[in-house]
Amino acid sequence: MRKLILSVLVLGALSACKKEKKIVENNDEIKDSTMAVTTPQVSTASINLKEFSPAQVSDYLKNKENDTLYVTNFFATWCGPCMAEIPHFKEKIAELKGQPVKFTFVDIDEKSDWDGAVKTFAAKNDLQDHIILVDNKKLDPAFFKSTFEKWDGQAIPYTIMKKGKRTEETLGNMSAEMLDQKLASFISEKKN
C-alpha cells in the first residue's frame, strides 16, 4: 500500500511539473509576441549627443550662484538599477517643466556603445537633450576625488543634486518616492 501511495505522489508531482512547464512556455511565447509588437523602431540618425571631457564634467558640476536645481545622474545602458530609475526621472522632467530644475544624465558606457545602445536609449526615452557622454576610460581616481565628496566611481547609478551651496549625493537606485522627497526638499528651500 505504501508503495502504491508513493508511486501516485511521484506521478502527480511529475505531471504537475510538466503542466507548469507548458504554462511557462506559453507565457514566454506571449511575452515574446508582446515585445515584438510594443518595441518601437526608433531612428538614431538625427541624434547628436554631446561629449564632455572629465574636466568639463567637473566644471559643469561646480556650484552655481543661482536658484536653479541641478540634478545630474551618472548611468550606463547596461546597468539594471540605472534603467529602473529612469522612468522616475522622466516623470519629474515632465512634471517640473518650466521650473528652475535642470536634469542631466552623464552616460559612462563604453565609447563603442555610444552610437548604438546609448543613442537608441536616448531616442526611446526622448532624453537626447539631457544626455552627455564621457569616456569612462578617462575617469581616474583624481577626477572622483576632486569632483565628489562621497562617490569614488565604483558603482552606479549615482545622482548629485545641487542648488546654490547645497549638495546632496545619492549612490544607488532611487525609488519614485525617494526622488520626490529629495527634489521637494531642494525646490521648497530658497537660494543659500
N, C-alpha and C positions, 0 to 999 in steps of 0.2 A: 504494500500500500504506500509506504514511504517513497519508494522508487517511482511509483506512478504519479504521486503529487509533485515530486521533484522534477520529473520529466515534463509535466504540464506547466509548471512555473518557468522552466528554462525555455520551453517552446513559446510561451506567452511573452517572455522578455525578448526573445529573438524577433518575434513578429512585430512587437511594439517598436523595436529599433528600426526595423525595416520600414514601417509606416512613417516614422518620424523622418527618416532619410528622404523618403519620397516627398514629404511636405517641404523639407528644406530645399530639395532640388527645385520644386515648383516655385518656392519663394525666390530662389536665385534667378530663375527664369523671369519672374515678374520684375525683380529689381533690374535685371539686365535690360529688359524691354523698356522699362520706365526710364532708365538712364539714357537709353538711346533716343527716346522721344524728347526728354526735357533738357538735354545738353545742347545749348545753342551754339551754333558755329559763329565765332567772332573773328573779325578781321583785325589783325595787329599791324597791318602795313602802315597805317597813319599814326601809330603811337610812337611818340618820341619821349623817352624818359631821360631825365637829367642825371648825369653822373657827377658826383662830388668826390673830391679827394678827402682823406681823413681831416686835413686842416680846414677844409670848407665845412665839413660836418661840425667840427669843434666851434668854428665861428658862428655857424647857424644856431648852435645850442647856447651861446652866451646869453646872459641876462640882457633883456631889452627894457629900456625905461619907457614903457607904455602900458596900456591897460588891456593888452591882448593876452589871452591864454594860449600858450604854445604847447600842443600835445604831439609828441614825437614818439613813434613806435618803431622799434627795430624788429624785423621779422625776416623769414625766408619762406618761400613757397613750399618747401619740403617739410616744414615744421607744423605738425598737427595742432599743438596748442596755439600757435600763431594764427592758423587758419580758423580755429574755433572762435577766436575773439574778434575777427574781422567784421562779422555781421553786427556786433555791438557798436563798433566804431562807425560803421556805415550809417546805422540808425542815428547816432549822435551827430554825425556830419549833416544829415538831412534836418534833424530837429533844431540844430543850433545855427543853421544857415542865416547869414545876415548879422550874427552876433560876433563880438571880437574874440573868436576862437579859431585857431589855425591848426588843422590836422596835417601831419606829415608822416609818411611811412618810409623808413630807410631800409631798403632791401639789401640783405647781405648774402644773397645766393651767389653761387659761383658765376663768374663773368660769362662762362659758356652758356648759362641758362637765361641770360638777360633777354635775348631776342626770342626765345621760345616760351618757357614756363612763366617768366616774370611778365612779359608783355601780354600773354594770354590771361594771366591772373588780373592784371590791371584792366584789361578790356572787359572781362566778365564781371568785374566788380565796380566798373566805372570809377576807378581810382587813379587813372593816369595823371591827373593834375595834382595828385597828392604824394606821388612816389618819387623818391630819389634813390639812385643806385650808388653803392660804394663797394669798391673792390675789397673783398674780405681778406685778401692776401696782404693788403697794405695796413690792416688794423693790427698794430702791435701793442704790447703792454703799455708803452709810454702814452699812446693815444687814450687808452682807457683810464689810466691814472690821472692824466691831465684834464680829461673831459668830464668824468663822472665821479661822484662821491662814493657810490656803492658798487657799481657794475664793473666787472672785470672782463666782460665779453665771453664768458664761458658758457652762458646759457641764454636762450631766447624763448619766448618773447620778452622784451624789455621796453618799458614805456617811461618816458620822462615828461613831466608836466611842469611848465614854468610860467609864472606871471609875476612881473616885477622882480623882486628879490627872492620870492618864494619858489622853491623847487621841491618836487616830490618824485621819487624814483620807485618803480614797481617792477620787480622781476617775476616773471611767470604770467600765466594766463589770467585775464581779468573777466569775471562774470559781468553780465549786464548791470547787475545791482552795484557791484564794486565800482565799475566805470562811472555809473550815475552819481554815486556818492562822491567820488574824487572830483569829478567835473563840477558838481554842485558846490563843493566846498571852495573851489577856486573862483567860480563865477560869482558867488554871493559876497565875496570879500572885495573891498576897494583896493586900489593900487597901493603897494607898500612904498 
